[in-house]
Amino acid sequence: MLKRTAILAALAAVTAGPAFAQMSQGSFGQSNLAIIAPTAPPGDNSNRIATTAFVANAVGGGSLTLANGKIFIGSASNVATAQTVTGDCTLTALGAITCTKTNGVSFAASATTDATNASNISSGTLAAARGGAGTVTGALKGNGAGLVSQAACSDLSGVAASCSTDTTNAANISSGTLPAGRLPNPTASTLGGVQSLTCAVNQWLNTISTSGVPACAQPSFSNISGNLSSSQQTASIDTLTGCTTQGSVLYRNASTWVCLGPGTSGQLLSSGGAAANPSWVTASGTGTVTTCNNGLSGGVSATTCGNMNPVAARGGGFDVWQRGTSVAIAASTTAYSNDGWYLVTGASQASTVSQVAGIATGSLWAAKVTRNSGQTGTTVIRYAMPLDSDEIAPLQGSNVALSFTAKEGANQSFSHSLNYVVYCGTGSPGKRGASAYTGETSVISGTATTSTTAARVTATSVSAVPSNCTQLEIQFNVTPVGTAGADDSFTVDDLQLEVVAGSAFTASPYVKIDLGEQLRKAQRFYFRRNSASATDVIGIMQVWSATQFFGKLFDLPVQMRATPTSNVSSLAHMEIWNATAATPTNVSSMNFSGNSANSIATQSGAATGASLTAGNSTMLQFNSASGWIDASAEL
């Protein structure tokens, strides 16, 4: 009765669930009698029916647990039991099984190495039965394929060179030293061992015995041939005389040659005569040299005797003034004034270079450079004379001395300091001014402290004028301050640049050059043809049209250093005569392209309004006493 009740209750539960409901909706035949049970939730430990889904979840979903490193093994009771892998293998959590033994014995290395490949066998020795019969002596080498053979010297390391070289052949021995016992004795025709020997001073090695023993001996004079070299002669004389100090003198005393040591600076060598020895003496007394090799006479200081070329520099007498005796130089200008000399002025420095009475003894004229009264410019004013190639060449390679006489004006503003410099360069001759020469050096430079009383200034170059000096200028310069007064000036006279024998020599007295010679030298650089009157004839021209003419105006008094350029005072100061007119016509234009170093000529002159006859000659003349035409070949 109880079983029936339980079954009925179970059926009631089944029919009440969704499975029965699904079953009731279809046909209820025999094929549909399978009961669809509900799937229990995971972990359900009741006695409910386990569906396939429940089992799949339990196994595949990882709900069954097993300790790390264990596996299920069926027990003697046929029950799956968790066991640890033991014995020769191990098991990891990832399921890898590793075996390293067999029945407790570890595998040999060949278990994982192909021992059928001989290259994998790295130790031990093959049994004779595995290596073949026979015996190989000496060093062996393998070929990498299991075969061995006799090794050569080249197959071995650490062997001596004699391994492969026949050292019984002496020609093959290239280093080291044989013991004396291995050397043969020398003979007259064969080489052998020889003992070493150091000969005494002045001896030489003269024999070697057949036992290899050398001997030394003193050579006789007959054993020596040839000539002594210069250095050998010097050494021999040094040895024989003992005269080895520079400045010593070798002389013969009563019995032999002896050495007289150097005297002190400035001493003279004095002879004692035929029966006495020479000696050094100090010069005493005073006096003057009466004749020098430079042609000077009459009391020239001994320190100046020997000056080789005491000639005043061109223009150094300041006696030639072809441009006029008072030359105005505008501010900010570089222009020539008296012959050979030019002046460089700055802003607000209008100046005048004037001919004044000489300030040196015996001088005719001097040059006075004045910053005009009221001028305010304070840049450097430069008064200078450049030299030409023919004037520079005699100075090259020699010391030079500069001398001049100078004084200052009553209102000087340059701190009584008149600077003087002799500049030298390596370019073409020309004015230096304020721009340095190429490769410039200052051969002489200094500052003269001036006063209103004239004084002589001298300076000698410390070193020689460079042999490559091709530019040279003598320059004075001052730096004025404030506003110029009535006499803000300096005056120079009797300037001379000369070659001297050395830096210890001073300048010689000024050598006055004849005025005609001064003019001739000056006119190589500049010439001015001044009008003598209002009818002064310049030259005869050739007419080539009604208003144009050409021809040579005049010859130059000396050949100039180069073809000159020409300027005129004013075209209005010149006129051309027309043969058919009672009055001449003023010149309106003129070029000087026909100039040469010897003459001044025009290739095209014109007189507007003239009625000239082509082919005729006509006369060109000044119509003013103020007219002039110049020729300039200045540097």
GIBEL-V252880 format. One record per helix or strand of 3 or more residues. SS is the DSSP state (H for helix, E for strand). FROM is the first residue (numbers start at 0). TO is the last residue. If there is no record, write none. Layout:
# GIBEL-V252880
((SS,FROM,TO) (SS,FROM,TO))
This chain:
# GIBEL-V252880
((H,1,15) (H,17,24) (H,29,31) (H,51,59) (E,69,73) (E,79,83) (E,88,90) (E,96,98) (H,108,110) (H,117,119) (H,127,130) (E,139,141) (E,147,149) (H,152,154) (H,160,162) (H,169,171) (H,179,181) (E,202,207) (E,213,217) (H,220,222) (H,229,240) (E,248,251) (E,256,259) (E,267,269) (E,278,280) (E,288,290) (E,296,299) (E,325,328) (E,333,335) (E,341,343) (E,350,356) (E,364,370) (E,379,386) (H,388,394) (E,398,407) (E,416,424) (E,440,448) (E,454,459) (E,470,478) (E,487,499) (H,514,522) (E,525,529) (E,536,542) (E,547,554) (H,570,572) (E,573,575) (E,598,605) (E,616,621) (E,627,631))
